[in-house]
Each structure stands twice: as structure tokens, then as C-alpha cells.
Amino acid sequence: MRTAGRVAAALVVGLSAVDAAPPATAPTRLRDQVRSWRRTHEAAILREFADLLALPNLASDGPNIRRNADHIVAMLQRRGVAARLLDGRGGPPPVYGELMVPGARRTVLIYAHYDGQPVDATAWASPPWTPVIRDKRVEEGGREVALDALPSPVPGEWLIYARSAGDDKAPIVGVLAAIDALKAAGVKPSVNLKLFFEGEEEAGSAHMADVLDAHRETLRADLWLLCDGPVHQSRRMQLFFGARGVVGLEITAYGPLRALHSGHYGNWAPNPAVLLAHLVAGLRDEDGRIRVAGFYDDVRPPTATERQAAAAAPDVDADLRRELALATPSGAAMPIAEGILQPALNVRGLEAGRVGAGAANAISTEARASIDFRLVPDQTPEKVREKVEAHLRAHGYHVVHEAPDLETRRARPRLVRLEWEGGYPAARTSMDLPASRALVKALEDALGAPIVRMPTLGGSVPMRLFQEKTGSVVIGLPIANHDDNQHAANENLRIQNLWDGIEVYAGILAGLGPAWELQFLSETADQACLRETHSPVSGCAHVIVGLSVGGKLGAALRARPLLSGGDQLPPHASAPGRRDHEPAFQIADPVAQAALCIGPDR
């Protein structure tokens, strides 16, 4: 069979599949419908959000974490979503729900977590599990507004304060509101939807690997969307296609067995605080470059697409320096979008003796440092541990992993104890996959504006674990504001971020199916061209085929010059009434287009 015939046959099969999918709704019209519905229901949405935020949600608090899980199951069931609790394999129960759509060929799983960080209630302006809406930020003197006294519409710059408002209960409420909005608009999702809400993410997801193994088939999906983290600092919505890995390290340096007078013993007794300061300074330089020998040997360079995406990210460095009162960034003035593509060493904390009013003229018995390493592909926690310990031994430190006994302390100068945390590697999803391109298209259609495509999130989420255990494409879609005080006192969510999230989720559910099929069709055709002609796509003739809003093939053909040099289309690929040297044909489509590469006859 000729190349064109084989590719054309594939095209017909692909078009038939798209034709059978649920019809798409024009993005602008859908956006208007969802926005109108939201404006009518703002008070009810915020009340449901507040009810969820009012539930204390530490993973270690068994009774309350179960109340959260049961509450979310009820929220899902009210929407007609088949919902249940999964076996947490010794941890809090994950919440699972599914909404299957007749005719949908793709399945999307949305992940979020319903547990939160521990709190120091004394540091909060209001009780952390008593949701409060304010008309400005706390530090700007924001005034409290009662839930039963909200104006209509609710200003998007207002904020709701509570633990987990930004991290990570907002996506749960956002996606359920999106389902409500689509139902009100009479629009069926174009993809099957699965929901998976974890209950111990902030506690380290210790049981997640076992959960994924136990429920592998239930959690199988073509695409996982990780709805955790912040939008871009420019306030633009972003997708992240990777996340840095992480491994933590606690270091203890030892001094005298008991604290000593610094006058009587200074310059004689080793000071563990000084020893530790030199050790930490030897691990990284002032620009953030890690000094451990061979540390960068395993680093996979970013692809051309990833470098281009990082370079295209909005320049927020100057605004961030002003907001955070920083004279200059670390990293030799590297832009933040480029900096997070590199490994990092962060000093989480230092502890030795006392300071201020509690300071004493003494040499401490020990000093401690807490460090986290952020990893990039293809680094692993195991290799980092190996290289760091080799570096310390090469610089004269004696490394132990348990509390040293007296004989060891007497015999070994420069004695340090290392306690490594588990950690996990970095993850990266190709930005060139059909799923990646389709998601960008659906998201930009939903917003009516370009998004930020980030090759990686600067922070760490167990994205690699989800990839390995499920085999799915995994991409991050956060909705929280970047200044939401996550993990800290006065955590908040800017209300406009919730409104945007509702529109984003509705747009993706409605538009991702056809966008994905067309991207898949395009790649399939290009691969067929390359396989059959052994020539680059640029040397082929392209036929651009579009689908109408209703999913039926358009009848009008429009000429477009796509041939290079003196190449000719094979006669059977010619449009009616067109000579061989005239352009290929195109069927116009207001929703999406797919490219078919037809090579010359063989």
C-alpha cells in the first residue's frame, strides 16, 4: 500500500473517533456560561468552601481526618459522582470519585490533597480552622466580612483565610463547582473524570506507594492532573511539566561532653557551632553552586523546548525582589525560571546554643543543621547521599549515622552524625506529547489568554511516584495564589484564583477530549510520514483537516501552499479541480485542526 493510502486510512479512523466523541462547545460561549453561573452562585460556593475549611485536617488527627474524607464523599455524591473511600493501607483514607461519560475516549484523573500542615494558632490573626473572608490582606489591615453579608459579585481581590485554603482544598471545591456549571449549561464533559484526594500529603505520603499498588486499576488514567501548588508569580495560570525531587539531611556536630566556659576553654575546646558553620559553607558557595565533587555529573540538561519555555516565562524577578525586600538574588543573578531547572541546597535551619537575652558565654555540646537538597533529572537521593558523604570524608570529617558513644567522641575529631530522610527523585513530562499540547490548548481556550508553561515546579511533589506506579502522563495544574502563605500562619486564597479555577476545570472537562484526539492524530500522521519516507516532516506535503463544532467533517476545501520545491502530491491526494502543483487542501474548523503528513509515493 502506498504511504498516502496508509496514512489516509489512519486519518479516517482518527476522524471517526473524534466524530464519535461528545460535541465540543465553543470556548468563548462556554466561558461566558460558566462565569454567569458562578456569579449567580458565589455565596453558595464560598459557603461550601468554608464548611470544608472548618474541619481540622492534620493527617495525624485520625477522627478529624476521617470527618474530612466523609465530608468530601458527600460533596461528590451530591453531584452524582460515584464516590467512596479507598483503603489507605495504614494511612488516612484517600477519597475516590468517578464520572464516566458515554462516548469519551480519554480518562483524566484530578489529584489534590485534603490534609494540611500543623499550625501555631498563636501566630494567626484568626483561628486557623475558622474561615474568615477579608477585603485585604492581614498585613494591610484587611477587614473581616461575614459570610452572610457578602456583596454580589464578591470582589476577586478579597481573600479567605484558613488552614488549607491555598494548599490544597481549593481545587476540590473548584472542580466540583465546575461540574455544577457544566450541568447547568447542558454541556457534557468530553473526557471521563476520576478524582483522587489524598489525606496525608503534608505528612510525607508515607503510604502512597502501597495505595497506588493496591488500587492500580481504579486509578488508571490517560492523564493525571496534579492540582497542588501556586500559579505563576505573575498571577497567570501555569502548567508545570515536572517537579524537582527532594532529599533532606540532619547534621549534628559534636563538641565537649558538657557545656564549657568560653573564657576558660575558648581556643582550646572545639566549638561545634564553628565546626558546623565551616561544614555548611563547604557544601555550597555564595551563588548557590554546590561544591560537592561530582554533584552535577548526573544532571540531565533541559531540552530545547524546556529552555525555550523557561525563557518565555514572564520576568517577575524585579517584582519579587521588591515584594520580598531582596537587594539581589542568589544564583549569580540567574532568573528564577532558569534557577529552578538546576539542583539546589537549602539550609532549613541552624541550632547551637542560645541568642539574645538567653545567650550564654559558653561552648555548646553540639550544633545541628537541617538541609534539603532539590534534585533534577537524573539525580537520585541515593547518589546524592553517596556523594555528600564522600565529600565530607575527603575534607576530614568522620561520618556516623547513629549517636556516637564516648569512645568514638574521644577518638574522632571533626565528628558529625548524618540522618538522611527518604526523599524521591525529580520527574519530568515531555512538553511535546499530544496530551501536553492538547492540555495547553484546552487551558488557553478556557481562559481566553496564554498560559505560562513551566518545565518544572521549583518545589517537590511525588510526581515521579505517580508516573512509575500508574504509567500515566502526569502534569501539574495549580490554582492557588503564589503569596498564599502555604505552610505558614495566615494561609489564604485570593478569591479570584478560585473563580479562575472553576473556569479552567470546566474548560478542560469540556474541551480536552477533542483537542487531545486532534493532537494525537497529528502526531500519528507525522510519525507515519517519517517512517515511510525517512525524510523530515518539513519535506512532506501537509493536509490540514478540521472538524466542525458538531464533530462532522466540513465540506468546504480551501487551498493553502504547503509543498516545497518541485514536489508533487500523488494524484489520489489531490483536491477536486486542483492541478498537481497547486496547494494541498484544508477544511476550516473553528475549534481545532490536525495536521496529516502525506509523503510521496513509494
C-alpha positions as a printed Julia matrix, in Angstrom:
602×3 Matrix{Float64}:
   0.0    0.0     0.0
   1.23   3.49   -0.75
   2.26   5.75    2.11
  -0.54   8.18    1.41
  -3.07   5.38    1.48
  -1.88   4.07    4.82
  -1.76   7.49    6.42
  -5.11   8.44    4.94
  -6.62   5.27    6.38
  -5.24   6.19    9.79
  -6.71   9.64    9.34
 -10.16   8.27    8.6
 -10.02   6.06   11.7
  -8.9    9.02   13.8
 -11.55  11.31   12.41
 -14.19   8.69   13.09
 -13.06   8.53   16.71
 -13.23  12.28   17.09
 -16.57  12.33   15.32
 -17.92   9.9    17.92
 -16.72  11.96   20.88
 -19.12  14.25   22.77
 -19.57  17.52   20.85
 -17.45  20.47   21.9
 -18.83  23.85   22.91
 -17.17  26.99   21.58
 -14.71  28.09   24.3
 -15.88  31.71   24.5
 -19.52  30.74   24.84
 -18.72  28.12   27.45
 -16.56  30.55   29.41
 -19.41  33.06   29.46
 -21.87  30.41   30.6
 -19.61  29.19   33.41
 -18.83  32.74   34.54
 -22.51  33.67   34.57
 -23.38  30.59   36.61
 -20.57  31.3    39.07
 -21.63  34.91   39.61
 -25.11  33.71   40.47
 -23.79  31.13   42.96
 -20.75  32.84   44.53
 -22.12  32.92   48.08
 -23.05  29.21   47.95
 -19.62  28.26   46.57
 -17.81  30.16   49.32
 -20.08  28.71   51.98
 -19.29  25.17   50.81
 -15.59  26.06   50.77
 -15.8   27.49   54.29
 -17.58  24.38   55.58
 -14.75  22.21   54.28
 -12.05  24.54   55.64
 -13.67  24.47   59.08
 -12.7   20.81   59.54
  -9.29  20.38   61.27
  -7.18  18.33   58.9
  -3.89  17.13   60.32
  -3.09  13.68   58.93
  -2.14  12.56   62.43
  -5.6   13.5    63.8
  -7.46  10.31   62.9
 -11.04  11.26   63.84
 -10.92  14.68   62.17
  -9.15  13.5    59.04
 -11.9   10.88   58.65
 -14.51  13.66   59.06
 -12.83  15.47   56.16
 -12.9   12.36   53.99
 -16.57  11.59   54.73
 -17.49  15.23   54.11
 -15.81  15.21   50.68
 -17.5   11.93   49.71
 -20.85  13.57   50.47
 -19.89  16.61   48.37
 -19.15  14.33   45.41
 -22.29  12.28   45.8
 -24.44  15.42   45.74
 -23.17  15.96   42.17
 -23.97  12.44   41.06
 -20.29  11.44   41.2
 -19.79   7.8    42.22
 -17.62   8.26   45.32
 -16.1    6.11   48.04
 -13.16   5.9    50.41
 -10.19   3.78   49.37
  -8.11   1.68   51.74
  -5.3    3.97   52.92
  -3.02   0.95   53.62
  -2.39   2.18   57.15
  -2.75   5.9    56.41
  -5.73   8.24   56.07
  -8.29   7.07   53.5
  -7.99   8.64   50.05
 -11.26   9.88   48.57
 -12.08   8.48   45.14
 -14.78   9.51   42.72
 -15.55   8.91   39.06
 -17.83  10.41   36.45
 -17.88   8.28   33.31
 -19.07   9.9    30.08
 -20.61   7.83   27.25
 -18.52   8.2    24.11
 -15.47   9.7    25.85
 -12.21   8.01   24.8
  -9.84   9.57   27.33
  -9.78   9.49   31.11
  -8.41  12.31   33.24
  -7.67  11.94   36.96
  -7.53  15.08   39.09
  -5.37  14.85   42.21
  -5.47  17.12   45.24
  -4.99  16.58   48.97
  -7.3   17.41   51.84
  -4.81  17.31   54.75
  -2.89  20.35   55.9
   0.24  21.47   57.73
   0.41  21.71   61.54
  -0.43  25.15   62.96
   0.8   27.51   65.65
  -2.53  29.13   66.45
  -0.85  31.97   68.37
   0.75  33.21   65.13
  -2.59  33.51   63.28
  -4.71  36.65   63.1
  -7.8   34.43   63.41
  -8.24  30.76   64.4
  -6.78  28.59   61.61
  -9.9   26.42   61.24
 -12.37  29.27   61.48
 -12.55  30.52   57.87
 -12.57  34.31   57.6
 -13.07  36.45   54.5
 -11.16  39.74   54.42
 -11.31  42.63   51.97
  -7.5   42.98   52.05
  -4.5   41.06   53.29
  -4.0   40.8    57.05
  -0.77  42.8    56.89
  -2.64  45.57   55.06
  -5.31  45.79   57.74
  -7.92  43.71   55.95
 -11.44  43.98   57.38
 -13.42  40.8    58.15
 -16.6   40.28   56.13
 -19.24  37.85   57.35
 -20.21  35.04   55.0
 -23.88  36.01   55.27
 -23.07  39.64   54.35
 -21.15  39.14   51.12
 -21.82  41.56   48.25
 -22.71  40.32   44.79
 -20.44  39.92   42.98
 -17.77  39.12   45.56
 -14.61  41.1    44.67
 -11.93  38.81   43.32
  -9.19  40.56   45.32
 -10.8   39.58   48.61
  -9.24  36.61   50.4
 -10.41  33.71   52.5
  -8.13  32.82   55.42
  -7.89  29.3    56.89
  -5.52  26.37   57.02
  -5.52  24.62   53.61
  -7.32  27.49   51.87
  -4.48  27.59   49.35
  -2.87  24.22   49.99
  -4.9   22.27   48.96
  -8.66  22.27   49.45
  -9.41  24.92   46.81
  -9.1   22.5    43.82
 -11.63  20.15   45.45
 -14.25  22.89   45.62
 -13.22  24.31   42.23
 -13.65  21.11   40.24
 -16.99  20.31   41.88
 -18.27  23.8    41.1
 -17.1   23.28   37.5
 -19.18  20.1    37.3
 -22.18  22.07   38.56
 -21.59  24.83   35.99
 -21.33  22.39   33.08
 -24.51  20.65   34.16
 -26.32  23.98   34.33
 -25.07  24.84   30.82
 -26.17  21.47   29.45
 -22.59  20.58   28.48
 -21.29  17.03   28.93
 -17.6   16.54   29.75
 -15.54  15.34   26.79
 -13.42  13.06   28.99
 -14.08  10.52   31.7
 -13.24  12.06   35.08
 -11.65  10.43   38.1
 -10.99  12.28   41.35
  -8.33  11.23   43.84
  -7.91  13.26   47.02
  -5.1   12.24   49.39
  -5.18  12.62   53.17
  -1.5   12.56   54.16
   0.44  14.58   51.57
   1.63  17.09   54.16
   2.78  14.2    56.35
   5.03  12.83   53.61
   2.7   10.43   51.74
   4.26   7.52   53.59
   1.57   5.07   52.43
   1.05   6.38   48.91
   3.16   3.75   47.12
   1.13   0.98   48.75
  -2.13   2.79   47.94
  -1.18   3.08   44.27
  -0.21  -0.59   44.13
  -3.43  -1.7    45.81
  -5.68   0.4    43.58
  -3.73   0.35   40.33
  -6.68  -0.41   38.06
  -9.03   2.01   39.83
  -6.54   4.85   39.45
  -5.57   4.12   35.87
  -6.0    7.17   33.62
  -4.56   8.63   30.43
  -3.64  11.84   32.26
  -3.11  12.76   35.9
  -3.55  16.44   36.73
  -1.75  17.38   39.96
  -3.73  20.31   41.33
  -1.3   21.38   44.02
   0.94  24.41   44.31
   0.69  28.05   43.19
   0.04  29.78   39.89
   2.89  31.77   38.39
   4.12  34.81   40.34
   2.79  36.99   37.51
  -0.7   35.75   38.5
  -1.03  33.98   35.16
  -2.22  30.4    35.17
   0.57  27.9    34.64
   1.11  24.27   33.83
   4.17  22.55   35.24
   5.53  19.51   33.43
   7.89  18.37   36.14
   8.84  18.75   39.76
  12.17  18.76   41.48
  12.99  15.8    43.67
  13.98  16.24   47.29
  16.04  14.62   50.0
  16.53  16.0    53.5
  19.53  15.76   55.81
  20.0   16.45   59.52
  23.61  17.07   60.58
  24.87  17.06   64.16
  28.38  18.26   65.04
  29.82  17.36   68.44
  31.82  19.37   70.97
  32.61  18.8    74.67
  30.5   16.38   76.71
  29.23  19.27   78.82
  28.97  23.0    78.06
  32.19  24.86   78.88
  33.02  28.44   79.94
  34.11  30.22   76.76
  36.74  32.23   78.6
  38.38  29.32   80.39
  38.23  26.93   77.43
  37.95  29.16   74.37
  40.66  28.47   71.73
  41.17  25.04   73.27
  37.87  23.13   73.26
  36.48  22.58   69.74
  33.3   24.59   69.19
  30.65  22.52   67.38
  28.89  25.66   66.09
  32.07  26.8    64.34
  32.73  23.28   63.02
  29.21  23.14   61.62
  29.46  26.61   60.06
  32.58  25.6    58.14
  30.94  22.31   57.08
  27.84  24.03   55.7
  29.89  26.73   53.98
  31.91  23.99   52.3
  28.8   22.44   50.75
  27.79  25.46   48.61
  29.22  28.78   47.54
  27.66  32.24   47.88
  25.98  31.94   44.48
  24.29  28.66   45.37
  26.65  26.42   43.41
  27.0   23.09   45.21
  30.66  22.31   45.93
  30.29  18.55   46.36
  32.56  16.76   43.87
  30.6   15.15   41.04
  27.27  16.54   42.25
  26.3   17.73   38.77
  27.53  14.64   36.9
  24.05  13.07   36.79
  22.17  16.24   35.85
  20.25  15.87   32.59
  20.36  19.13   30.63
  16.97  20.71   29.82
  15.67  20.04   26.31
  15.42  22.81   23.74
  11.67  23.0    24.32
  12.18  23.29   28.08
  14.8   26.02   27.71
  12.52  27.95   25.36
   9.6   27.64   27.79
  11.7   28.88   30.71
  12.98  31.82   28.65
   9.41  32.7    27.65
   8.13  32.78   31.24
   7.15  36.27   32.44
  10.01  38.18   34.05
   8.95  38.58   37.68
  12.37  38.83   39.29
  12.34  42.58   39.88
   8.8   42.48   41.32
   9.71  39.59   43.61
  12.84  41.35   44.88
  10.76  44.4    45.7
   7.98  42.36   47.33
  10.45  40.33   49.4
  12.88  43.2    50.14
  15.84  41.47   48.5
  18.75  43.54   47.22
  19.94  40.83   44.86
  19.02  37.21   44.13
  21.22  34.24   44.82
  22.46  32.17   41.92
  24.69  34.73   40.16
  21.62  36.76   39.08
  20.12  33.77   37.24
  16.39  34.37   36.5
  14.13  32.35   38.77
  12.66  30.41   35.83
  16.16  29.17   34.94
  17.27  28.68   38.53
  14.62  26.09   39.3
  15.93  23.96   36.43
  19.09  23.44   38.49
  19.7   21.44   41.69
  19.68  23.39   44.93
  20.93  23.11   48.5
  18.88  24.95   51.11
  19.74  25.39   54.78
  16.42  24.87   56.55
  17.73  25.76   59.97
  20.7   26.04   62.3
  20.7   25.36   66.03
  23.52  25.9    68.52
  23.44  27.43   71.99
  21.17  30.42   72.56
  20.99  34.01   71.34
  19.62  37.36   72.51
  18.55  37.58   76.13
  19.21  33.86   76.57
  22.78  33.94   75.26
  25.5   32.48   77.49
  29.3   32.74   77.25
  29.66  29.02   76.72
  30.85  26.43   74.23
  27.92  24.19   73.33
  27.98  20.41   73.44
  26.58  20.07   69.94
  25.24  22.0    66.94
  22.66  20.97   64.38
  21.89  21.9    60.79
  18.87  20.9    58.73
  19.31  20.81   54.94
  17.19  19.95   51.94
  18.57  19.14   48.5
  16.33  19.79   45.49
  17.07  17.36   42.69
  16.59  17.43   38.92
  16.56  14.57   36.38
  18.54  12.2    36.55
  19.73  12.65   40.14
  18.6   10.25   42.86
  18.55  10.55   46.66
  20.89   7.56   46.87
  23.53   9.11   44.62
  23.3   12.45   46.45
  23.86  10.72   49.77
  26.86   8.85   48.4
  28.49  11.98   47.0
  27.85  14.2    50.02
  29.32  11.65   52.43
  32.36  11.16   50.19
  32.83  14.95   50.11
  32.74  15.22   53.9
  35.18  12.35   54.43
  37.53  13.86   51.85
  37.52  17.09   53.91
  38.45  15.35   57.15
  35.07  14.75   58.78
  34.33  11.45   60.47
  30.79  10.43   59.49
  28.47   8.3    61.65
  24.76   7.59   61.31
  23.9    6.82   64.93
  24.54   8.72   68.15
  28.28   8.18   68.84
  29.44   6.53   72.06
  32.02   8.08   74.37
  34.95   6.16   72.88
  34.1    7.42   69.39
  33.81  11.02   70.64
  37.2   10.72   72.38
  38.91   9.17   69.38
  37.44  11.06   66.41
  37.91  14.8    65.81
  35.54  16.57   63.38
  32.83  14.05   64.25
  29.45  14.51   62.55
  26.29  12.48   62.56
  24.2   12.37   59.34
  20.5   11.44   59.42
  19.05  11.15   55.92
  15.37  11.4    55.09
  13.8    9.19   52.43
  13.16  11.64   49.61
  12.37  10.92   45.98
  13.77  11.75   42.51
  12.7   14.53   40.19
  10.08  13.98   37.49
   9.65  15.43   34.05
   6.91  15.02   31.41
   7.69  15.89   27.81
   6.11  19.18   26.77
   5.85  17.83   23.2
   3.44  14.95   23.91
  -0.01  15.13   22.32
  -1.51  15.18   25.82
   0.75  18.1    26.8
  -0.09  20.14   23.72
  -3.8   19.36   24.0
  -3.88  20.42   27.63
  -2.22  23.73   26.8
  -4.78  24.28   24.03
  -7.76  23.43   26.24
  -6.47  25.59   29.09
  -5.81  28.62   26.9
  -9.25  28.22   25.3
 -10.81  28.07   28.76
  -9.08  31.27   29.87
  -9.09  33.12   26.58
  -5.46  34.04   27.28
  -1.98  32.49   27.02
  -0.68  30.49   29.96
   2.79  30.02   31.41
   4.38  26.67   30.55
   6.97  25.73   33.17
   9.24  22.74   32.56
   9.29  22.11   36.3
   7.86  23.25   39.58
  10.52  24.61   41.9
   9.04  22.67   44.78
   8.71  18.93   45.18
   5.63  16.72   44.82
   5.67  12.92   44.39
   5.12  13.25   40.64
   7.73  10.57   39.86
   5.91   8.1    42.11
   2.63   8.69   40.25
   4.39   8.22   36.9
   6.08   5.0    37.9
   3.11   3.4    39.64
   0.38   4.33   37.15
   2.2    4.7    33.82
   0.14   7.82   33.18
   1.13  11.18   31.75
   1.39  13.49   34.79
   1.15  17.3    34.54
   0.65  19.92   37.25
  -2.21  22.43   37.19
  -2.22  24.64   40.32
  -4.77  27.37   41.04
  -3.64  28.97   44.35
  -2.09  32.44   44.51
   1.71  32.48   44.83
   1.52  34.57   48.03
  -0.96  32.35   49.87
   1.27  31.74   52.93
   1.08  27.99   52.44
   2.63  26.02   55.32
   2.67  29.23   57.4
   0.38  31.31   59.59
  -2.47  33.21   57.93
  -2.73  30.88   54.94
  -5.17  32.28   52.42
  -6.68  32.02   48.98
  -7.34  35.02   46.76
 -10.96  34.53   45.73
 -10.27  35.34   42.07
  -8.0   32.31   41.98
 -10.96  30.13   42.92
 -13.12  31.79   40.26
 -10.38  31.23   37.65
 -10.02  27.63   38.77
 -13.71  26.93   38.19
 -13.47  28.25   34.62
 -10.26  26.31   33.99
 -11.67  22.99   35.21
 -14.9   23.46   33.24
 -12.96  24.34   30.07
 -10.69  21.33   30.4
 -13.54  18.9    31.05
 -15.44  20.24   28.06
 -12.61  20.79   25.58
  -9.74  18.44   26.35
 -11.24  15.39   24.61
 -11.39  16.78   21.06
  -8.17  18.74   21.48
  -6.36  15.57   22.54
  -7.7   13.47   19.69
  -6.59  16.04   17.15
  -3.12  16.33   18.66
  -2.82  12.56   18.71
  -3.93  12.4    15.09
  -1.35  14.99   14.11
   1.49  13.09   15.76
   0.35   9.76   14.31
   0.39  11.22   10.8
   3.8   12.84   11.26
   5.29   9.58   12.56
   3.85   7.69    9.6
   5.41  10.2     7.22
   8.82   9.88    8.82
   8.61   6.1     8.98
   7.65   5.72    5.33
   9.72   8.45    3.68
  12.71   8.61    6.05
  12.56  12.34    5.5
  11.83  15.19    7.88
   8.28  16.45    8.15
   9.33  19.72    6.53
   9.9   17.8     3.31
   6.37  16.45    3.18
   3.12  17.88    1.96
   0.61  18.56    4.71
  -3.12  18.3     4.5
  -4.82  20.26    7.25
  -8.1   18.68    8.16
 -10.59  20.34   10.51
 -13.75  19.35   12.27
 -16.86  21.43   12.73
 -18.17  22.26   16.2
 -20.63  19.4    15.94
 -17.89  16.94   15.06
 -18.9   16.47   11.41
 -16.45  16.9     8.55
 -16.69  20.25    6.84
 -17.44  20.27    3.15
 -15.56  23.37    2.03
 -11.98  22.97    0.87
  -9.57  25.88    0.99
  -6.23  25.88   -0.82
  -3.04  26.54    1.11
   0.53  26.27   -0.29
   2.39  23.65    1.69
   4.6   21.95   -0.9
   8.32  22.6    -1.0
  10.41  22.9    -4.17
   9.03  20.97   -7.12
   7.42  18.19   -5.08
   4.06  16.96   -6.21
   1.21  15.42   -4.32
   0.26  11.97   -5.56
  -2.77  12.16   -7.86
  -5.06  10.41   -5.39
  -4.31  13.09   -2.75
  -5.35  15.97   -4.98
  -8.4   18.06   -4.19
 -11.16  18.18   -6.83
 -10.37  20.59   -9.66
  -6.8   21.17   -8.42
  -3.67  20.56  -10.53
  -0.81  18.61   -9.0
   1.39  21.69   -8.48
  -1.37  23.59   -6.71
  -1.58  23.66   -2.89
  -2.95  20.95   -0.66
  -6.45  21.36    0.72
  -7.75  22.4     4.08
 -11.08  22.06    5.83
 -11.63  25.07    8.09
 -12.58  24.42   11.71
 -13.39  26.93   14.45
 -12.37  24.52   17.24
  -9.13  22.73   16.31
  -7.03  21.42   13.43
  -4.95  18.32   12.91
  -2.03  18.02   10.52
  -1.69  14.96    8.27
   1.65  14.38    6.61
   1.39  12.6     3.26
   4.7   11.52    1.76
   5.39  10.9    -1.91
   4.52   7.57   -3.49
   6.93   4.76   -2.82
